[in-house]
């Protein structure tokens, strides 16, 4: 399917596109429009993070949260990520989630150095994958803490990598 959003992607749009590609539509194609000069049209695809569309900010939630709700995505790690996205995207709430300030800084810089939105998504997807892996690694470390204590540094890292990749 095609999905359409505004140009110059930032925190919520990169996170939402990543969520769509990883958990909803692996074959997703993204279209970027010059909103508000250009309005989304049906041929552009399913609109997200554009004022007034179904998959946008609603009831105090950012687009990422709205998409999770609409597609009934239940994943504790994605819930943690949604809190970071929310706080970074709605800057009055930035102080509520420690990781949000770093994410905001990364994506504010990314939108300035990426040659276009496609490159911003490509790089951004790696960042969101890394954050997901970090939280997954934290879960695995807790679950296997005794086993990990018996391993040297290299064995621990190999074990954690294998566990994160298998999930």
N, C-alpha and C positions, 0 to 999 in steps of 0.2 A: 504494500500500500504506500501511497504518498502521504506525507505529512507536511504541513506548511506552518511557518512561524515568521516572526520579524527578523530582519537582518541584524547584524552585530550582536550575535548571541552572547549571553552573559551567564550568570550562575544558574538560574532556574531553567532557562532554555537549553543549556548544554546538559544539565542533569535530567531534564524531561526527555530530551532526545535519546540520551543514554538509556533511560528507563524503558522507553518505547522499544529501542533496538535490542536490548538485552532480555526483556521480560514480556514483551507484547508482540512485537513484529520484527523477527530477525532479518527480514528482507526490506525493512523500512527504507524509503528514500525521502530525503528532506529537500524542501523547496523554501527559499527565503524571499520574502517580499519587502518592499519599501513602505511598510506601514508607518503612518496613516495615509501617505500619498496613494498607496495601492491597497485595496481591500482584498481579503482572501476570497477566491472563487472556487466553486466545486472542483474544477479541473486541477487546481493546485494541490488538493488533497485535504486531509483532515486537519483543521486548524487547531493550534495549541499556543498558549501564552500570547494571545491577542485579545485585546479588550472586547468583552461581550460574548466570547465563544464558550462553548460548554467546557472545554479543557483549558481553563484559565483560572485566574484568581477568583475565588468564591468563598464567601462566609469566613473571611479571615485566613483562608488557606492559599498557599501558593500553587502554581500549576502542577508541580511534582506531586504534591499531596492530593490534588484533585484527580490526577491520572491514577494514582494508587487506589483511590477510593472507587473511581468509575470501573476499573478493571479488577477490583477485589483482590489486589495484591497484598498478601499477608506474608511478610518476611521481616523478622526482627531487625536485621541489619539495614534493610531499606527504610524501616521506621526511624532508625538512628540517623540515616543519611537525610531523610526528609526533614528532620529537625534542624540539621545543619543548613540545608538548602533554604528552608523557611527563614531562619535567622539571618542568613547572608543576603537573601533577596529582599527581605522586609527589614531594612537597616535599623529601624527603631528597636528591633528585637535582637540586634547583633550581639549584645552583651549577654544574652541568655544561653548561648551555646559556645563554649570556648573555641572550637574548631572553626566556627563561622567566619571569624575575622581573617584567618589564613586563607580560607576558600575564597572569600570576597577579593582579597588581594591577588591571588593567583588568576582568577577569571577576569579581573579588571585589567591586569597586565596582558593576559592572553588575547583579549579582544583587540588590543592595540598592536600586537606583534604578528598575529596570524594574517596570512595573505588574503584569506576570505573565510566565510563561515564554515565551509567544508573542512578547511584545515583546523579551525577552532574546534569543531566537533571531534575531529580525529585526535587531537591532543587532549581535549577535554574528556573524551571517553577513557583515555589512559588514566587520567587523574581520578575519575569516578571509579574505574576498575580498581585502582590502587587503594582508594578509601574503603571500598567494599572488602578487599583482601585484608586490609589492616584490621577491620572489625571482625572478620571471619577468623583471622589469626589470633585475635584476643580470645575469642570463644574457644578455639582449639588449645591455646596455652592453658586456659583454665581447666578444660576437660582432661588434658593429659599432663598436668603440672608435675606429678610424681615421675612419670615416665621420662619427661623432658629433663628433669634434674639429673638423671643417670647418663645423659648424652653429652658429648662434647659439643662445642659451638657449631661445627660443620654438620654433624649428625642432626642437631636440633633444627638447623636451617633447612636441611634437606627434608626432614620429616614435616616441618611446617609447610614448606612449599608443596609437598605431595598431598597433604591434607587440604590445603586451600584450593589447589587445582582440581581435586576430586569432588569437590562439593558443588 
